[in-house]
Amino acid sequence: MTTPIPLAVLLICLKIDSSSSSSTAEKKNILFIVIDDLRPTLGCYGNNLMSTPNIDQLASKSIRFNNAYVQQAVCGPSRISFLTSRRPDTTHLYDFYSYWRLAAGNFTTLPQHFKENGYFTASVGKVFHPGRASGFTDDYPYSWSIPAYHPPTEKYKMAKVCPGSDGKKHMNLICPVDVSSMPKGTLPDIQSTKHAQKLIKEIVHNKTKPFFLAVGYHKPHIPFKYPKKFLDLYPLSKIKLPADDTLPPGLPSVAWNPWDDIRRRDDVQKLNVSYPYGPIPEYFQKLIIQSYYAATSYMDEQVGHLLSALDENGFAQNTIVSFVGDHGWSLGEHQEWSKFSNFEVAVRVPLMMYVPGLTSKPGPAGTNFPFKDPLRNLKASTSFPFLGKKSAENAYLRWENSQLRTDANHFMRQHERKWRMMQASQENEDLTIRFNHPNISSKKTTPVQTSGWISDALVELVDMFPTYSELAGLSVPGLCPRNSSRVDFCTEGVSLVKILKETVELKKKKGKFGEHGKLAAFSQYPRPSDTPQHNSDLPKLADIKIMGYSMRTTDCRYTEWVSFNHRQFAPNWDEVHARELYFHNSSDGLENHNQAYDKRYHGLVLKLSEKLHQGWRAALPHKYNVN
């Protein structure tokens, strides 16, 4: 359990010499939000079923990257990769059991770079993967000005707290709960939000030092433990299974992820699902998808409270906000669940950046990120059932934002007749609908921008370190040499600032950005054997015999599973166990039809294999000219 930092101690950490106050006054703050196991299943990424209004609001003021990829689809290696801006073969971390500073090199981290440049840096929740992977201290004191905060209720992650139909508590996968009945009457992400809000308020008392605040949310990571009220957003009747919910016939067995992590849960064990392919019964598949969605909306609520606190305390005007998932998650695609693969659904993540003055012109404090209740539409339809959907939403918005908090039922009885008349006469209502009540404002509401800026450029999470360094006006790390074990400060990514500026300044809603964009994005995943076994999901370093190297271009995904030397951290390209080729520029965006062994594409496979072996350096933007 982490002891809260007293205000006096925090102010000491924030204090700097008055002589340097003027030089730091113009520096932008950073709010770095990391979400666990989040795929781009969000409203702003086109999922109309999802209720994620706070993330969508952030997206409307940000640049949103449609093609952002992680370097390995599992928490520890992915986070260490993007926080050091080095790839797994450089950090030597493919599991959770080594600390890069001891196993690979004393690499500078993103928050460390800001700390060494005069920033107050703080970590709340899951930012680094806790434990051995971050030195058992979340890399404190290297990366953080104060010890990292972990919510006290985090220790109940594997506890039997999920209510079952038998009246007992279980360690389930599906776990909607009454929050008041949970240990300490709360949940980890709620505690993280409150702690972050407290930090923001304390920082207000001393603004002489810019801050880098990283906040990591656990949900929608399993178990799907969330306030049960969010279930109401997603009736099972609306839950659809993915179009590709069966095992692809051409999928190499080495590529298969047997989802052992969810098999250990009590409710999944009762299903007696066959190993290693399943499938899970259809009704339970829908329960999983339903709970993933509900947990995501719960997380959106917490993000909304966090952004609102940032805004209300006057920081939205001078704070870059980053929002990213650490990897994706399969929701039944290819008959798979969880992550642990090189599939698109596992390695593609949401990534957005809010840069005040560039992606959006900030308004007065409190107007930039007002909290939006993910349950608002549901509450509106319940409170005003006699209205159409849009009228009900507008009515609820007016009622919610009014200073008068009249009971909804009483309010509805008072105004039902008037609203019926208005509905009949006003077919195309907008946000100017008024309530004829002296205590409720009739001021027009400006519709929220819904699109934001969109980039289709291929980007990787190792790009975040140089990008935020440049945006904040700090020194940008140079490109790492091929052997960078003794180079503390360098990057295996590139800054995305030119892409960002070109997107906004040239008003290109979409584009490929020739000289500034990469030719490919690279991911990898280890396996202990050619066939699925008990440790295929997350093999320890000594058990890794095969590495799947995957390259995503604009048109396709090509993967080679090759022998791997875990002592030298190196592939043997001459020993190919399997290949995969999926065409994203045609009808196989779901990656169901492996074309790697089709004779028609033999020449293409040879070319892609050559590019894959050349690696990420050969795919950098043209201006780098790296051999």
C-alpha positions in Angstrom: 0.0 0.0 0.0 1.3 3.4 -0.9 1.2 6.2 1.7 -0.4 9.4 0.4 2.1 12.2 -0.1 1.4 15.0 2.4 0.9 18.4 0.9 4.0 19.8 2.6 6.2 17.1 1.0 4.6 17.6 -2.4 5.3 21.4 -2.2 9.0 20.7 -1.4 9.2 18.4 -4.5 7.6 21.1 -6.6 9.8 23.9 -5.3 12.5 25.3 -7.6 14.8 28.3 -7.5 13.1 31.6 -8.2 15.8 32.3 -10.8 14.6 29.5 -13.0 10.9 30.3 -12.6 10.7 32.4 -15.7 12.4 29.7 -17.8 9.9 27.0 -16.8 6.8 29.2 -16.8 6.1 28.6 -20.5 6.7 24.9 -20.4 3.7 22.7 -21.2 2.5 20.2 -18.6 1.9 16.5 -19.6 -1.1 14.4 -18.6 -0.2 10.9 -19.7 -3.2 8.5 -19.6 -2.5 4.7 -20.1 -5.4 2.2 -20.3 -4.9 -1.5 -19.8 -6.0 -3.9 -22.5 -7.9 -1.3 -24.5 -8.5 -1.9 -28.2 -10.0 0.9 -30.3 -13.5 -0.1 -29.3 -14.6 3.4 -28.6 -17.2 5.8 -30.0 -14.6 8.0 -31.5 -13.2 5.0 -33.4 -16.5 4.2 -35.0 -18.1 1.8 -32.5 -21.6 3.3 -32.3 -22.7 0.9 -29.6 -20.1 2.2 -27.1 -20.9 4.9 -24.6 -17.5 6.6 -24.1 -18.5 10.3 -24.1 -15.5 11.6 -22.2 -12.9 9.8 -24.4 -14.9 10.9 -27.4 -14.8 14.5 -26.1 -11.0 14.3 -25.8 -10.8 12.9 -29.3 -12.8 15.8 -30.6 -10.0 18.2 -29.5 -7.1 15.9 -30.3 -5.3 14.2 -33.2 -6.5 10.6 -33.3 -4.2 8.0 -34.9 -6.1 5.3 -36.7 -3.1 3.0 -37.2 -1.1 3.0 -33.9 0.7 -0.2 -33.0 2.4 -1.7 -29.9 5.6 -3.6 -30.0 4.4 -6.6 -28.0 0.8 -7.4 -27.0 1.3 -7.9 -23.3 1.4 -5.3 -20.5 5.0 -5.4 -19.1 7.0 -5.6 -22.3 4.7 -3.1 -24.1 4.9 -0.5 -21.3 8.7 -0.8 -20.8 9.0 -0.5 -24.6 7.1 2.7 -25.0 8.4 4.3 -21.8 12.0 3.7 -22.8 11.3 4.1 -26.5 13.1 0.8 -27.2 11.8 -2.4 -28.7 11.6 -5.7 -26.8 14.8 -7.2 -28.4 16.6 -4.1 -26.9 14.9 -4.1 -23.5 15.3 -7.9 -23.3 11.9 -8.1 -21.7 9.2 -10.4 -23.1 7.6 -11.3 -19.8 7.5 -9.7 -16.3 10.7 -11.1 -14.8 13.5 -8.7 -15.5 14.4 -5.1 -14.9 15.8 -3.4 -18.0 18.3 -1.3 -16.1 19.9 -4.5 -14.9 19.2 -6.8 -17.9 19.7 -4.6 -20.9 21.0 -1.1 -20.1 20.5 2.0 -18.0 18.0 3.4 -20.5 16.4 6.8 -19.8 12.6 6.8 -19.6 10.0 9.3 -20.8 9.1 10.6 -17.3 12.8 10.5 -16.3 13.6 12.8 -19.2 11.0 15.3 -18.0 12.1 15.0 -14.4 15.7 15.7 -15.4 14.5 18.8 -17.2 12.8 20.4 -14.2 9.4 18.7 -14.2 7.6 17.3 -11.2 6.8 13.8 -12.2 4.2 11.5 -10.6 2.7 8.1 -11.3 -0.8 7.0 -10.3 -2.2 3.5 -10.9 -0.6 1.2 -13.4 1.9 3.1 -15.6 5.0 0.9 -15.4 4.1 -2.7 -14.9 4.6 -3.1 -11.1 7.0 -5.7 -9.7 10.3 -6.9 -11.0 9.8 -5.4 -14.5 10.2 -1.9 -13.0 12.6 -2.7 -10.2 9.8 -3.2 -7.6 9.6 0.6 -7.3 7.9 1.5 -10.6 11.3 2.9 -11.5 11.4 5.3 -8.6 13.5 7.5 -8.0 14.8 7.5 -11.6 11.4 8.3 -13.2 9.3 9.9 -10.5 9.7 12.8 -8.1 7.7 11.0 -5.5 7.0 7.2 -5.0 4.4 5.8 -7.4 0.9 5.5 -6.1 -1.0 2.2 -6.3 -4.6 2.0 -5.1 -4.9 -0.1 -1.9 -7.7 -2.2 -3.3 -5.5 -3.4 -6.1 -4.4 -6.3 -3.9 -7.9 -7.8 -4.3 -7.5 -8.3 -8.1 -7.4 -12.1 -7.7 -9.6 -12.3 -4.6 -13.0 -14.0 -4.4 -15.1 -10.9 -4.4 -17.5 -11.7 -7.3 -21.1 -12.6 -6.3 -22.3 -15.9 -7.6 -25.8 -17.4 -8.1 -25.0 -19.8 -5.2 -24.7 -16.9 -2.8 -20.9 -17.3 -2.5 -18.1 -15.1 -3.7 -15.9 -16.3 -6.5 -12.8 -15.3 -8.6 -14.8 -14.9 -11.8 -14.0 -13.4 -15.2 -17.5 -11.7 -15.3 -17.8 -9.6 -12.2 -20.3 -6.7 -12.1 -20.5 -5.6 -8.5 -22.2 -3.3 -6.0 -19.3 -1.0 -5.3 -20.4 -0.4 -1.7 -20.0 -4.2 -1.0 -16.4 -4.3 -2.2 -13.4 -4.3 0.1 -13.1 -0.8 1.5 -16.3 0.1 -0.4 -14.6 1.1 -3.6 -12.6 -0.1 -6.6 -9.0 0.5 -7.7 -9.6 2.9 -10.6 -11.9 5.0 -8.5 -9.1 5.3 -5.9 -6.6 6.2 -8.6 -8.9 8.9 -10.0 -9.4 10.5 -6.5 -5.7 10.4 -5.8 -4.9 12.0 -9.2 -7.5 14.7 -8.5 -5.9 15.4 -5.2 -2.5 15.7 -6.8 -3.8 18.2 -9.4 -5.4 20.3 -6.6 -2.2 20.3 -4.6 -0.1 21.2 -7.7 -2.3 24.3 -8.0 -0.8 25.7 -4.8 2.6 25.8 -6.4 2.7 26.3 -10.2 6.4 27.3 -10.5 7.3 23.8 -11.7 5.7 22.1 -14.7 4.3 18.6 -14.2 4.3 15.2 -15.9 1.4 13.3 -14.4 0.9 9.7 -15.5 -2.3 8.0 -14.7 -2.9 4.3 -15.5 -6.3 2.7 -15.4 -6.8 -1.1 -15.0 -10.1 -1.5 -16.8 -11.0 -3.1 -19.1 -8.3 -5.6 -18.0 -9.7 -8.8 -16.6 -11.3 -9.6 -14.3 -14.3 -7.6 -15.6 -15.0 -6.1 -12.2 -17.0 -2.9 -12.5 -20.1 -1.1 -11.1 -23.0 -3.2 -12.2 -25.0 -0.1 -13.3 -22.9 -0.1 -16.5 -24.4 -3.4 -17.6 -27.6 -1.6 -18.3 -25.9 0.2 -21.2 -25.4 -3.0 -23.1 -28.4 -5.4 -23.2 -27.4 -8.8 -24.4 -29.9 -8.5 -27.2 -27.6 -5.8 -28.7 -24.4 -7.8 -28.3 -23.2 -9.3 -31.6 -20.4 -11.8 -32.0 -17.6 -10.9 -34.4 -18.0 -11.9 -38.0 -14.8 -14.0 -37.7 -15.6 -15.9 -34.6 -14.3 -19.3 -35.8 -10.8 -20.8 -36.0 -9.2 -19.7 -39.3 -8.3 -22.9 -41.3 -4.9 -21.6 -42.4 -3.8 -20.3 -39.0 -0.4 -21.9 -38.0 -0.7 -23.6 -34.6 2.3 -21.6 -33.3 0.3 -18.4 -33.8 -2.6 -19.6 -31.6 -3.2 -17.9 -28.2 -5.0 -20.5 -25.9 -6.1 -17.7 -23.5 -5.0 -19.5 -20.3 -5.4 -16.3 -18.3 -9.2 -16.4 -18.5 -9.4 -20.2 -18.2 -8.2 -19.9 -14.6 -11.3 -18.0 -13.6 -14.0 -19.8 -11.6 -16.9 -19.1 -14.0 -14.9 -20.1 -17.1 -13.7 -23.3 -15.5 -17.3 -24.4 -15.0 -17.8 -24.3 -18.8 -15.3 -27.2 -19.3 -14.0 -25.6 -22.5 -11.8 -28.0 -24.5 -8.1 -27.2 -24.7 -6.5 -25.4 -26.5 -9.1 -24.2 -29.1 -12.4 -24.2 -27.3 -14.8 -22.7 -28.4 -16.5 -20.9 -25.5 -20.3 -21.3 -25.6 -22.0 -18.6 -27.5 -24.1 -17.2 -24.6 -20.9 -16.8 -22.5 -19.1 -15.2 -25.4 -21.8 -12.5 -25.4 -21.3 -12.1 -21.6 -17.6 -11.5 -22.1 -18.2 -8.9 -24.8 -20.9 -7.2 -22.8 -18.7 -6.9 -19.7 -15.7 -5.7 -21.8 -17.9 -2.9 -23.1 -19.3 -2.1 -19.6 -15.9 -2.1 -18.1 -14.7 0.3 -20.8 -17.6 2.7 -20.1 -16.7 2.5 -16.4 -13.2 3.5 -17.3 -14.5 6.3 -19.5 -16.3 7.7 -16.4 -13.0 7.8 -14.5 -11.2 9.5 -17.4 -14.0 12.0 -17.5 -13.6 12.9 -13.8 -9.8 13.1 -14.3 -10.0 15.5 -17.3 -12.7 17.6 -15.6 -10.3 18.0 -12.6 -7.5 19.1 -14.9 -9.8 21.6 -16.7 -11.4 23.0 -13.6 -8.1 23.7 -12.0 -7.0 25.7 -15.0 -4.5 23.3 -16.6 -6.3 22.5 -19.9 -4.8 25.6 -21.5 -1.2 24.5 -21.0 -1.3 20.7 -20.7 -0.7 18.2 -23.4 -3.0 15.2 -22.9 -2.0 11.8 -24.1 -4.4 8.9 -24.2 -3.2 5.4 -25.2 -3.9 1.7 -24.7 -1.0 -0.6 -23.9 -2.2 -3.2 -26.3 -5.5 -4.6 -27.7 -7.6 -7.6 -26.8 -9.4 -10.3 -28.8 -13.2 -10.4 -28.3 -13.8 -13.7 -30.0 -12.1 -12.9 -33.3 -10.5 -16.0 -34.7 -12.1 -17.9 -31.7 -9.6 -16.2 -29.5 -9.8 -14.2 -26.2 -7.3 -12.0 -24.4 -4.1 -10.7 -26.1 -0.9 -12.6 -26.5 -0.7 -12.6 -30.3 0.4 -10.6 -33.4 -3.2 -10.2 -34.7 -4.4 -6.7 -35.6 -6.9 -6.8 -32.7 -4.1 -7.5 -30.2 -1.4 -5.0 -31.5 -3.5 -2.1 -32.7 -4.5 0.5 -30.0 -6.2 3.9 -29.6 -3.7 6.8 -29.5 -4.7 10.4 -29.3 -2.9 13.6 -28.4 -4.5 16.9 -27.2 -2.1 19.8 -27.8 -3.6 23.1 -26.6 -3.3 25.8 -29.3 -2.6 23.3 -32.0 -5.2 20.5 -32.0 -7.8 22.7 -30.3 -8.1 26.3 -29.0 -8.7 26.0 -25.3 -11.4 28.0 -23.6 -11.8 29.3 -20.0 -11.2 26.9 -17.2 -14.1 24.5 -16.8 -15.3 24.7 -20.4 -12.8 22.4 -22.1 -13.5 18.9 -20.6 -16.8 19.1 -18.7 -17.6 15.7 -17.3 -20.0 13.6 -19.4 -21.9 10.8 -17.7 -21.6 7.6 -19.8 -25.0 6.6 -18.5 -26.7 9.9 -19.6 -28.5 8.6 -22.6 -29.8 5.6 -20.6 -30.9 7.9 -17.8 -32.5 10.3 -20.3 -34.6 7.5 -21.9 -35.6 6.3 -18.4 -36.5 9.8 -17.1 -38.3 10.9 -20.2 -39.8 7.8 -21.8 -42.6 9.8 -23.5 -40.0 11.6 -25.7 -38.1 10.6 -28.7 -34.4 9.7 -28.2 -33.0 13.1 -29.2 -35.6 15.0 -27.3 -35.0 12.9 -24.2 -31.2 13.5 -24.4 -31.7 17.2 -24.7 -34.2 17.3 -21.9 -31.9 15.3 -19.6 -29.0 17.5 -20.6 -30.9 20.6 -19.6 -32.1 19.0 -16.4 -28.6 17.7 -15.5 -26.9 21.0 -16.1 -29.4 23.2 -14.4 -28.8 24.4 -10.9 -32.2 23.2 -9.9 -32.0 19.5 -9.1 -35.7 18.7 -9.1 -36.5 15.0 -8.8 -36.7 13.7 -12.4 -40.1 12.0 -11.9 -41.6 15.2 -10.5 -40.0 17.2 -13.3 -41.4 14.8 -15.9 -45.0 15.1 -14.5 -44.8 18.9 -14.5 -43.6 19.1 -18.1 -44.9 16.0 -19.9 -47.8 17.7 -21.5 -45.7 20.6 -22.8 -43.1 18.2 -24.1 -45.6 16.1 -25.9 -46.8 19.3 -27.7 -43.3 20.3 -28.5 -42.4 16.8 -29.9 -45.4 16.9 -32.2 -44.5 20.4 -33.6 -40.8 20.1 -33.6 -39.5 17.3 -35.8 -35.9 18.5 -36.1 -35.0 19.6 -32.6 -31.5 20.7 -31.8 -29.6 21.7 -28.6 -31.5 25.0 -28.4 -34.6 23.3 -26.8 -35.6 25.2 -23.7 -37.4 24.3 -20.5 -40.0 27.0 -19.6 -38.9 27.1 -16.0 -37.5 30.2 -14.2 -34.7 28.3 -12.6 -33.5 26.5 -15.7 -31.3 28.3 -18.3 -32.6 28.8 -21.8 -29.2 29.7 -23.2 -28.3 28.0 -26.4 -25.8 25.1 -26.2 -23.0 24.9 -28.8 -22.7 21.5 -30.3 -19.5 19.7 -29.4 -17.0 19.1 -32.2 -17.2 15.4 -33.0 -14.4 14.7 -35.4 -11.1 16.1 -34.2 -8.0 15.6 -36.4 -7.4 12.1 -37.9 -4.2 10.6 -39.2 -3.9 7.3 -41.1 -0.1 7.3 -40.8 1.5 4.1 -39.5 2.8 4.9 -36.0 4.3 2.9 -33.1 4.2 3.5 -29.4 8.0 3.8 -29.3 7.3 7.1 -31.1 5.7 8.7 -28.1 8.9 9.5 -26.2 10.5 11.7 -29.0 7.0 13.2 -29.8 6.2 14.4 -26.3 9.8 15.6 -25.9 9.5 17.8 -29.0 6.0 19.0 -28.1 7.3 20.2 -24.7 10.4 21.9 -26.1 12.8 19.4 -24.5 15.8 17.8 -26.3 14.6 15.1 -28.6 16.6 11.8 -28.3 18.6 10.8 -31.3 18.1 7.5 -33.1 19.7 4.6 -31.3 22.7 2.8 -32.8 22.3 -0.9 -33.5 23.9 -1.8 -30.2 22.6 0.8 -27.7 23.1 -1.1 -24.5 25.5 1.6 -23.3 23.6 4.5 -24.7 21.3 5.9 -22.0 19.4 8.5 -24.0 18.2 7.5 -27.5 15.1 6.3 -29.3 14.0 3.5 -31.6 11.1 5.6 -32.7 10.6 8.9 -34.4 8.8 12.1 -33.5 5.3 12.5 -34.8 5.2 16.2 -34.5 5.6 16.9 -38.2 2.7 14.5 -39.0 0.7 16.2 -36.3 1.3 19.7 -37.6 0.8 18.7 -41.2 -2.5 17.2 -40.3 -3.7 20.3 -38.6 -2.1 23.1 -40.5 -2.8 21.7 -43.9 -6.2 20.6 -42.7 -5.8 17.1 -44.0 -8.4 15.0 -42.2 -6.6 11.9 -43.5 -3.3 11.2 -45.3 -0.2 9.1 -45.6 2.3 11.9 -45.2 5.1 10.6 -47.5 8.4 11.9 -46.1 7.2 12.0 -42.5 5.4 8.6 -42.3 6.8 5.1 -41.8 6.6 2.4 -44.3 5.7 -0.3 -41.7 5.0 -0.9 -38.0 6.6 -3.8 -36.2 5.4 -6.1 -33.4 6.6 -9.5 -32.0 5.4 -12.3 -29.8 7.3 -15.2 -28.2 6.3 -18.9 -28.0 7.7 -21.9 -26.2 6.8 -24.4 -28.9 5.1 -24.9 -32.3 1.9 -26.1 -30.7 -0.2 -24.5 -27.9 0.7 -25.5 -24.4 0.2 -24.3 -20.8 2.8 -21.4 -21.1 2.1 -20.4 -24.7 0.5 -17.2 -23.7 3.3 -15.8 -21.6 6.5 -18.0 -21.7 9.4 -17.0 -19.4 12.6 -16.0 -21.1 14.3 -19.4 -20.7 11.3 -21.1 -22.3 11.2 -19.0 -25.5 12.1 -21.1 -28.5 10.3 -19.2 -31.2 9.6 -15.5 -31.9 6.9 -14.3 -34.2 8.0 -11.1 -35.9 5.1 -9.2 -37.6 5.2 -6.3 -40.0 2.1 -4.2 -40.7 2.3 -2.1 -43.9 -0.5 0.0 -45.3 -1.7 -2.9 -47.4 -1.0 -6.1 -45.5 0.4 -7.9 -42.4 3.3 -10.3 -42.8 4.6 -12.5 -40.0 7.4 -15.0 -39.7 7.7 -17.4 -36.7 11.4 -18.2 -36.4 13.8 -19.9 -34.0 15.0 -17.6 -31.3 18.1 -17.6 -29.1 17.0 -16.3 -25.7 20.5 -15.9 -24.5 21.6 -13.7 -27.3 18.1 -12.1 -27.8 18.4 -12.8 -31.5 16.3 -14.6 -34.2 17.5 -17.2 -36.6 15.9 -16.2 -39.9 17.1 -19.4 -41.5 14.8 -21.5 -39.4 11.2 -20.5 -40.3 8.5 -22.4 -38.4 5.5 -20.7 -40.0 4.5 -17.7 -42.1 1.3 -15.5 -42.2 0.2 -13.1 -44.8 -3.1 -11.1 -44.6 -4.2 -8.5 -47.1 -5.7 -5.4 -45.4 -6.3 -3.5 -48.7 -8.9 -6.1 -49.8 -11.6 -8.0 -48.0 -9.4 -9.6 -45.4 -9.1 -6.8 -42.9 -10.1 -9.3 -40.2 -7.1 -11.5 -41.0 -8.9 -14.7 -41.6 -7.3 -16.0 -44.8 -3.6 -16.8 -44.5 -2.2 -16.4 -48.0 1.5 -17.0 -47.2 1.5 -20.4 -48.8 -0.5 -19.4 -51.9 1.8 -19.9 -54.9 0.4 -16.7 -56.5 2.1 -14.6 -53.8 5.4 -16.4 -53.6 7.3 -13.5 -55.0 5.5 -11.0 -52.7 6.3 -13.2 -49.7 10.0 -13.2 -50.6 10.0 -9.4 -50.8 8.1 -9.0 -47.5 10.5 -11.4 -45.9 13.4 -9.4 -46.9 11.9 -6.2 -45.6 11.0 -7.9 -42.3 14.6 -9.1 -41.9 15.9 -5.6 -42.5 13.7 -4.5 -39.6 12.3 -1.2 -38.4 15.2 1.0 -39.4 14.6 0.3 -43.1 10.9 1.4 -42.7 11.7 4.8 -41.1 10.5 7.9 -42.9 12.6 8.7 -46.0 14.4 11.6 -44.4 16.3 9.2 -42.1 18.1 7.3 -44.9 19.1 4.6 -42.5 21.1 1.7 -43.9 
